[in-house]
Amino acid sequence: MEYRKRLLVLDDEADIGAFVRDVAIESGYVALASDRPEAFSSVYTNDIDVVVLDLMMPGTDGIEIIRFLAECGSNSSIILISGYNAGVECCFSKPVDIAKLLNVIGLQPNERKAESRSH
């Protein structure tokens, strides 16, 4: 039997969580969504591959959930989503992987060298 990655969505807006869950399921994940941040510790298990978190939720926010995951020694990848349109496009863990950073900002490593030489 083929392994299917597991994804957990936590968003206080149930329709957003359901949308992300449905997209994940259509992409081959086993997925679950919850709109109750206070219940996260009861639905999270260490075999979750990806956690999608709303950054700002009433009572418990995404940062508190990230702390919980760190304290549990979680290896889950974390994706933050937010209704606040502040222009955040990406977030990295430290130490920052320079190739990933350059990819996100639109410069590949070879382009970066060419750019630095032309200025």
C-alpha positions in Angstrom: 0.0 0.0 0.0 1.3 3.4 -1.0 2.1 5.9 1.7 -0.1 9.1 1.5 1.2 12.2 3.2 -1.0 13.5 6.1 -2.0 17.2 6.4 -3.8 19.0 9.2 -5.4 22.4 8.7 -6.2 24.7 11.6 -8.3 27.8 10.8 -11.0 29.4 12.9 -12.9 30.0 9.6 -14.3 26.6 8.9 -14.9 27.3 5.2 -11.3 28.2 4.6 -10.1 25.1 6.5 -12.5 22.9 4.5 -11.3 24.5 1.2 -7.6 23.8 2.0 -8.4 20.3 3.3 -10.4 19.5 0.1 -7.5 20.8 -2.1 -5.1 18.6 -0.2 -7.3 15.5 -0.5 -7.6 16.1 -4.3 -3.8 16.3 -4.4 -3.4 12.9 -2.7 -3.1 13.8 1.0 -5.0 12.3 3.8 -6.3 15.6 5.3 -8.2 16.8 8.3 -9.4 20.4 9.1 -10.3 21.8 12.5 -11.7 25.2 13.3 -11.0 24.9 17.1 -7.5 26.1 17.9 -8.0 25.1 21.6 -8.4 21.5 20.5 -5.3 21.4 18.3 -3.3 19.3 20.8 -6.0 16.6 20.7 -6.1 16.3 16.9 -2.4 16.6 16.2 -0.2 13.5 16.0 3.5 13.2 15.2 2.8 11.5 11.9 1.3 14.6 10.4 3.6 15.7 7.5 2.2 19.2 6.9 0.3 21.6 9.2 -1.5 24.5 7.7 -2.1 27.2 10.3 -4.1 30.4 10.3 -1.8 33.0 11.8 -4.4 35.0 13.7 -7.2 33.1 15.5 -9.2 34.0 18.6 -7.8 32.6 21.9 -4.8 30.7 20.4 -2.9 32.0 17.4 -0.6 30.3 14.9 2.5 31.4 16.8 1.3 29.6 19.9 0.7 26.5 17.8 4.2 26.7 16.4 5.6 26.8 19.9 3.5 23.7 20.8 4.9 21.9 17.7 8.5 22.9 18.6 8.0 21.6 22.2 6.6 18.3 20.9 9.7 17.9 18.7 7.5 17.9 15.6 9.0 17.3 12.2 5.9 18.6 10.4 6.3 21.2 7.7 4.3 24.3 8.6 2.4 26.6 6.2 1.0 29.8 7.6 -2.1 31.5 6.1 -3.7 34.7 7.1 -6.6 37.0 6.2 -4.4 40.0 7.0 -3.1 41.2 3.6 0.3 42.5 4.7 2.2 41.2 1.7 3.8 38.2 3.4 4.6 35.7 0.7 7.0 33.3 2.4 8.6 32.4 5.7 11.8 30.5 6.3 13.2 28.5 9.2 16.7 29.5 10.4 19.3 28.9 9.2 18.0 30.2 5.9 18.7 28.1 2.8 20.1 30.7 0.3 18.9 28.8 -2.8 15.4 28.7 -1.4 15.5 32.4 -0.5 16.8 33.4 -3.9 14.1 31.3 -5.6 11.4 33.1 -3.6 12.7 36.5 -4.3 13.0 35.7 -8.0 16.7 35.3 -8.5 18.4 32.0 -9.2 22.0 31.7 -7.8 23.5 32.3 -11.3 21.4 35.4 -11.8 22.6 36.7 -8.4 26.2 36.5 -9.5 25.5 38.3 -12.8 23.5 41.0 -10.9 26.4 41.6 -8.5 28.9 42.0 -11.3 26.8 44.5 -13.2 26.4 47.0 -10.3 
